[in-house]
Amino acid sequence: MTLTDMVIELDQDEPGELARVAHALSDAGINVAAATALGAGQRAELHVLVPHPEAVRHALAVVHSISVTREREVVVVQCDDHPGELADLTGKIAAAGVNLDLVYVATGSRIVFGSDDLDGLRAALEGAAIA
């Protein structure tokens, strides 16, 4: 299954902004497989991992001050939850000469990897349980 990392720009980094996005997605029946938020100062970025990006764009179109600023396909790996798993996976990626520009953890013991070289990333993780 192809999963998409979507970056949602939150114009105001204040209490309730994440809840507003979460409610919009929930009300539209969208299941978020992973999320991570980064913010400093007046703005924040929310990354969400979803299987159907068009549904997210539609749901957020209703909330006028929230928009998707970037989206891209990522590689998601099912992994064991034990020490060394991230080190093993990133070691394979490094040995293949693939640069990562995004990593975060998803529900169900999965790790999300982003790179400009998706083919190289998939090849480096051959044998891993790519979700």
Sequence and secondary structure as in RCSB ss.txt:
>XXXX:A:sequence
MTLTDMVIELDQDEPGELARVAHALSDAGINVAAATALGAGQRAELHVLVPHPEAVRHALAVVHSISVTREREVV
VVQCDDHPGELADLTGKIAAAGVNLDLVYVATGSRIVFGSDDLDGLRAALEGAAIA
>XXXX:A:secstr
  EEEEEEEESS STTHHHHHHHHHHHTT   SEEEEEEETTEEEEEEEES HHHHHHHHHSSTTEEEEEEEEEE
EEE   STTHHHHHHHHHHHTT   SEEEEETTTEEEEE S HHHHHHHTTTSEE 
